[in-house]
Amino acid sequence: MDIFGQPINLNLDLRSKYQTFLGGLVSMFIVFLLIGYSVNEIIGYTIQRGIQITQEGDQTKFNYDPDVLVLNNQNFIFAIRVEQDSFYQSPQFDIQVRQHQNSNEVSLELQQCTFQQFVSVLNSSQVLDFLEANQVNTWLCPKSEFSIELEGTPFCKF
């Protein structure tokens, strides 16, 4: 607005909007790029989640319940590090790991970690060097024969 309260309009060739040919091409390119990116993200999401789409007759069925993934001492290891001196001699708190599955509760017993538990699962020398440097024997690991079952997705019916 100017000092008299009138709106100021700048027009080129008596048009309120002006677009060049190059500007139109760039706009179309950006629209196509956004559409392509969105389609790619949707496809990537379905592949990552393991969503299976099958065609049976005239109906399309979606499978949101993937197979059960069993984690055990052959393919998985985890550890809990406790920041307390002399935790094993006089613990100030109790750490428990529990798995709930369809109203069944399984408790995993924890023990002091050994370097051998990690060597059987991990083959990377960098990870093993990290474990040596961070005193793996002060961590808590599941007992040698454990099994954790993972299944379902956020959309499954449990």
Backbone as numpy.savetxt, mean C-alpha at the origin, in Angstrom:
# Nx Ny Nz CAx CAy CAz Cx Cy Cz
-12.05 47.67 -12.22 -12.89 48.83 -12.22 -11.99 50.08 -12.22
-12.48 51.09 -12.85 -11.72 52.34 -12.85 -12.19 53.25 -11.72
-11.74 54.48 -11.71 -12.09 55.38 -10.60 -13.55 55.82 -10.61
-14.27 55.55 -11.70 -15.68 55.93 -11.79 -16.61 54.75 -11.51
-16.05 53.57 -11.15 -16.89 52.41 -10.84 -17.38 51.66 -12.05
-16.78 51.84 -13.18 -17.18 51.13 -14.39 -16.23 49.95 -14.63
-16.76 48.78 -14.98 -15.88 47.65 -15.28 -15.07 47.91 -16.54
-13.84 47.41 -16.54 -12.96 47.58 -17.69 -12.92 46.27 -18.45
-13.22 46.30 -19.72 -13.16 45.12 -20.57 -12.11 45.35 -21.63
-11.21 44.41 -21.75 -10.21 44.46 -22.80 -10.60 43.43 -23.85
-10.91 43.86 -25.03 -11.33 42.96 -26.10 -10.33 43.02 -27.24
-10.13 41.88 -27.87 -9.27 41.82 -29.04 -10.17 41.45 -30.21
-10.20 42.25 -31.23 -11.07 42.05 -32.39 -12.54 41.94 -31.97
-12.93 42.73 -30.97 -14.30 42.80 -30.45 -14.80 41.46 -29.90
-13.88 40.62 -29.43 -14.26 39.34 -28.80 -13.78 39.37 -27.35
-14.62 38.85 -26.43 -14.24 38.85 -25.02 -13.23 37.75 -24.72
-13.22 36.69 -25.52 -12.25 35.61 -25.36 -11.49 35.45 -26.66
-10.20 35.24 -26.54 -9.37 35.11 -27.73 -8.49 33.88 -27.55
-8.50 33.02 -28.55 -7.70 31.81 -28.47 -6.99 31.60 -29.79
-5.71 31.27 -29.69 -4.93 31.03 -30.90 -5.08 29.57 -31.31
-4.66 29.27 -32.52 -4.69 27.90 -33.01 -3.79 27.02 -32.15
-2.61 27.52 -31.80 -1.68 26.75 -30.96 -2.28 26.53 -29.57
-2.96 27.54 -29.03 -3.60 27.39 -27.73 -4.69 26.33 -27.75
-5.45 26.27 -28.85 -6.47 25.24 -28.99 -5.87 23.85 -29.05
-4.76 23.70 -29.79 -4.09 22.40 -29.86 -3.55 21.97 -28.50
-2.96 22.91 -27.77 -2.44 22.59 -26.44 -3.58 22.20 -25.51
-4.70 22.89 -25.58 -5.86 22.55 -24.75 -6.36 21.14 -25.06
-6.47 20.81 -26.34 -6.92 19.47 -26.72 -5.91 18.41 -26.27
-4.62 18.70 -26.39 -3.59 17.76 -25.97 -3.69 17.49 -24.47
-3.92 18.53 -23.68 -4.03 18.36 -22.23 -5.26 17.54 -21.87
-6.38 17.76 -22.57 -7.59 16.98 -22.32 -7.34 15.51 -22.63
-6.73 15.21 -23.77 -6.43 13.82 -24.12 -5.44 13.21 -23.14
-4.48 13.98 -22.69 -3.51 13.50 -21.72 -4.19 13.14 -20.40
-5.10 13.96 -19.93 -5.83 13.67 -18.69 -6.72 12.44 -18.83
-7.37 12.29 -19.98 -8.21 11.11 -20.21 -7.34 9.86 -20.22
-6.21 9.90 -20.92 -5.31 8.75 -20.97 -4.76 8.40 -19.60
-4.39 9.39 -18.81 -3.87 9.15 -17.47 -4.95 8.51 -16.59
-6.19 9.00 -16.68 -7.28 8.45 -15.87 -7.55 7.00 -16.23
-7.59 6.69 -17.50 -7.82 5.31 -17.93 -6.68 4.42 -17.45
-5.45 4.89 -17.56 -4.30 4.12 -17.11 -4.37 3.85 -15.61
-4.78 4.83 -14.82 -4.89 4.66 -13.37 -5.98 3.64 -13.02
-7.09 3.68 -13.73 -8.18 2.73 -13.46 -7.72 1.31 -13.78
-7.06 1.13 -14.91 -6.56 -0.19 -15.28 -5.51 -0.66 -14.28
-4.60 0.22 -13.89 -3.58 -0.13 -12.90 -4.17 -0.50 -11.56
-5.23 0.18 -11.14 -5.89 -0.12 -9.87 -6.51 -1.51 -9.90
-7.17 -1.85 -11.00 -7.81 -3.17 -11.06 -6.76 -4.28 -11.10
-5.65 -4.05 -11.76 -4.59 -5.07 -11.80 -3.94 -5.20 -10.43
-3.67 -4.09 -9.77 -3.01 -4.11 -8.47 -3.89 -4.78 -7.42
-5.16 -4.53 -7.42 -6.07 -5.10 -6.44 -6.44 -6.55 -6.75
-6.10 -7.02 -7.92 -6.43 -8.39 -8.28 -7.91 -8.57 -8.57
-8.56 -7.53 -9.02 -9.98 -7.62 -9.33 -10.13 -8.36 -10.66
-10.88 -9.43 -10.62 -11.07 -10.22 -11.82 -12.47 -9.96 -12.37
-12.54 -9.73 -13.66 -13.83 -9.50 -14.31 -14.04 -10.65 -15.28
-15.12 -11.40 -15.08 -15.41 -12.52 -15.96 -16.77 -12.31 -16.60
-16.91 -12.80 -17.81 -18.16 -12.67 -18.55 -18.83 -14.04 -18.58
-20.02 -14.13 -18.03 -20.79 -15.37 -18.06 -22.16 -15.05 -18.63
-22.38 -15.47 -19.85 -23.66 -15.18 -20.49 -23.84 -13.70 -20.68
-24.94 -13.18 -20.17 -25.22 -11.75 -20.29 -24.83 -10.98 -19.03
-24.24 -11.67 -18.04 -23.91 -11.00 -16.78 -22.40 -10.90 -16.62
-21.96 -9.82 -16.07 -20.55 -9.63 -15.73 -20.41 -9.75 -14.22
-19.47 -10.60 -13.77 -19.27 -10.80 -12.34 -17.90 -10.28 -11.95
-17.84 -9.64 -10.80 -16.59 -9.13 -10.26 -16.18 -10.00 -9.08
-14.91 -10.37 -9.02 -14.40 -11.17 -7.92 -13.52 -10.28 -7.05
-14.05 -9.88 -5.89 -13.30 -9.03 -4.98 -12.59 -9.84 -3.89
-12.74 -11.13 -3.88 -12.14 -11.95 -2.83 -11.00 -12.78 -3.40
-9.77 -12.29 -3.33 -8.64 -13.05 -3.84 -8.33 -14.24 -2.94
-7.45 -15.12 -3.40 -7.08 -16.31 -2.64 -6.37 -15.92 -1.34
-6.34 -16.87 -0.42 -5.67 -16.66 0.87 -4.16 -16.65 0.66
-3.49 -15.68 1.26 -2.04 -15.59 1.21 -1.51 -16.05 2.56
-0.74 -17.13 2.57 -0.20 -17.68 3.81 1.23 -17.19 3.98
1.47 -16.49 5.07 2.81 -16.01 5.41 3.36 -16.88 6.53
4.56 -17.43 6.31 5.18 -18.27 7.34 6.68 -17.98 7.39
7.41 -18.79 8.14 8.84 -18.53 8.32 9.66 -18.80 7.06
9.07 -19.35 6.02 9.79 -19.58 4.77 9.74 -18.38 3.84
8.69 -17.55 3.95 8.54 -16.45 3.00 8.30 -15.08 3.63
8.31 -14.99 4.97 7.98 -13.72 5.62 8.62 -13.67 7.00
9.08 -12.49 7.37 9.61 -12.29 8.72 9.32 -10.84 9.12
9.01 -10.64 10.39 8.85 -9.29 10.90 9.46 -9.24 12.29
9.78 -8.04 12.73 10.40 -7.88 14.04 9.86 -6.61 14.69
9.86 -6.63 16.00 9.44 -5.48 16.80 10.62 -5.08 17.66
11.06 -3.86 17.50 12.20 -3.38 18.29 11.68 -2.67 19.53
12.24 -3.02 20.66 11.83 -2.44 21.93 12.94 -1.51 22.41
12.59 -0.26 22.65 13.56 0.73 23.12 13.56 0.76 24.65
14.01 -0.32 25.25 14.12 -0.39 26.70 15.35 -1.22 27.03
16.22 -0.69 27.86 17.37 -1.46 28.31 16.89 -2.62 29.17
17.51 -3.74 29.02 17.20 -4.96 29.78 15.73 -5.35 29.67
15.18 -5.29 28.47 13.77 -5.65 28.27 13.54 -7.13 28.59
14.49 -7.99 28.23 14.29 -9.42 28.42 14.42 -9.83 29.88
15.18 -9.08 30.68 15.32 -9.40 32.09 14.14 -8.86 32.91
13.72 -7.63 32.63 12.62 -7.03 33.39 11.76 -6.16 32.48
10.85 -6.78 31.73 10.02 -6.00 30.81 9.01 -5.12 31.58
8.81 -3.92 31.06 7.86 -3.01 31.68 6.46 -3.14 31.07
6.35 -3.84 29.95 5.05 -4.03 29.31 5.08 -5.33 28.52
3.90 -5.82 28.16 3.75 -7.08 27.44 3.35 -6.78 26.00
4.05 -7.37 25.06 3.74 -7.18 23.64 3.11 -8.46 23.11
1.93 -8.33 22.49 1.23 -9.48 21.94 0.85 -9.19 20.49
0.88 -10.24 19.68 0.44 -10.15 18.29 -0.70 -11.14 18.12
-1.84 -10.63 17.68 -3.02 -11.49 17.51 -3.57 -11.33 16.10
-4.07 -12.44 15.59 -4.72 -12.42 14.28 -6.18 -12.80 14.48
-7.06 -11.96 13.94 -8.50 -12.23 14.00 -8.96 -12.60 12.61
-9.65 -13.74 12.51 -10.15 -14.18 11.22 -11.49 -14.87 11.43
-12.54 -14.23 10.94 -13.90 -14.80 11.05 -14.22 -15.24 12.47
-14.05 -14.39 13.42 -14.32 -14.61 14.84 -13.37 -15.62 15.49
-12.35 -16.08 14.78 -11.30 -16.90 15.38 -10.12 -16.00 15.72
-9.55 -16.23 16.88 -8.40 -15.42 17.29 -7.20 -16.34 17.49
-6.11 -16.00 16.81 -4.87 -16.76 16.93 -3.82 -15.82 17.48
-3.13 -16.25 18.52 -2.09 -15.43 19.13 -0.73 -15.94 18.66
0.11 -15.03 18.21 1.47 -15.38 17.79 2.41 -15.13 18.95
3.17 -16.13 19.31 4.13 -15.97 20.39 5.39 -15.32 19.85
5.95 -14.42 20.64 7.16 -13.72 20.25 8.34 -14.18 21.09
9.51 -14.11 20.49 10.74 -14.49 21.17 11.85 -13.54 20.75
12.99 -13.67 21.37 14.14 -12.85 21.01 14.62 -13.26 19.62
14.84 -12.26 18.76 15.23 -12.55 17.38 16.65 -13.10 17.31
16.86 -13.93 16.31 18.21 -14.40 16.00 18.52 -14.01 14.56
19.78 -13.89 14.28 20.21 -13.52 12.94 19.80 -14.58 11.92
19.76 -15.84 12.34 19.43 -16.95 11.44 17.99 -16.86 10.93
17.07 -16.30 11.72 15.69 -16.16 11.27 15.61 -15.27 10.04
16.43 -14.24 9.98 16.41 -13.33 8.85 17.18 -13.89 7.66
18.25 -14.63 7.92 19.06 -15.18 6.83 18.24 -16.17 6.01
17.34 -16.93 6.66 16.55 -17.92 5.93 15.55 -17.29 4.98
15.13 -16.04 5.24 14.14 -15.37 4.40 14.77 -14.34 3.47
15.73 -13.58 3.98 16.33 -12.48 3.22 17.66 -12.91 2.61
17.88 -12.50 1.38 19.13 -12.84 0.71 19.99 -11.62 0.42
19.52 -10.45 0.74 20.23 -9.22 0.41 21.33 -8.95 1.43
22.53 -8.72 0.95 23.64 -8.44 1.86 23.46 -7.08 2.54
22.82 -6.13 1.85 22.59 -4.82 2.47 21.66 -4.92 3.67
20.63 -5.74 3.55 19.70 -5.91 4.67 20.39 -6.62 5.82
21.20 -7.62 5.51 21.90 -8.35 6.56 22.92 -7.45 7.26
23.58 -6.58 6.52 24.50 -5.61 7.14 23.73 -4.66 8.05
22.54 -4.25 7.62 21.70 -3.38 8.44 21.33 -4.07 9.75
20.98 -5.35 9.66 20.59 -6.09 10.86 21.75 -6.22 11.83
22.93 -6.49 11.31 24.10 -6.58 12.18 24.38 -5.26 12.88
24.24 -4.17 12.15 24.53 -2.85 12.72 23.49 -2.42 13.75
22.27 -2.95 13.67 21.19 -2.51 14.56 20.82 -3.54 15.63
21.73 -4.42 15.95 21.56 -5.38 17.05 20.24 -6.14 16.97
20.16 -7.02 16.00 18.94 -7.78 15.78 18.57 -8.63 16.99
19.52 -8.96 17.84 19.21 -9.80 19.00 18.45 -9.05 20.09
18.23 -7.74 19.92 17.41 -6.99 20.88 15.98 -6.81 20.39
15.62 -7.44 19.30 14.28 -7.32 18.72 13.44 -8.53 19.10
12.13 -8.41 18.92 11.20 -9.52 19.12 10.72 -10.02 17.77
10.76 -11.34 17.58 10.31 -11.98 16.34 9.31 -13.07 16.69
8.51 -13.50 15.73 7.63 -14.63 15.99 8.45 -15.91 16.15
7.90 -16.86 16.89 8.60 -18.14 17.05 8.77 -18.78 15.68
9.70 -19.70 15.59 10.15 -20.20 14.28 9.03 -20.83 13.45
8.04 -21.43 14.04 6.95 -22.03 13.27 5.69 -21.19 13.46
5.49 -20.21 12.60 4.30 -19.37 12.68 3.62 -19.35 11.33
2.36 -18.98 11.33 1.60 -18.88 10.10 0.59 -17.74 10.25
0.60 -16.84 9.28 -0.35 -15.73 9.25 -1.10 -15.83 7.93
-2.41 -15.79 7.98 -3.21 -15.87 6.76 -3.82 -14.51 6.45
-3.58 -14.04 5.24 -4.16 -12.79 4.77 -5.13 -13.09 3.64
-6.28 -12.47 3.69 -7.23 -12.65 2.60 -8.18 -11.47 2.56
-8.79 -11.32 1.41 -9.80 -10.29 1.26 -9.23 -8.96 0.84
-10.13 -8.03 0.63 -9.82 -6.66 0.25 -10.74 -5.76 1.07
-10.62 -4.46 0.93 -11.57 -3.59 1.64 -13.02 -3.81 1.21
-13.23 -4.49 0.09 -14.58 -4.67 -0.44 -15.15 -6.06 -0.14
-14.39 -6.93 0.51 -14.86 -8.30 0.71 -15.90 -8.35 1.83
-16.60 -9.45 1.92 -17.71 -9.60 2.86 -17.27 -10.48 4.03
-16.64 -9.89 5.04 -16.26 -10.63 6.24 -16.99 -10.06 7.42
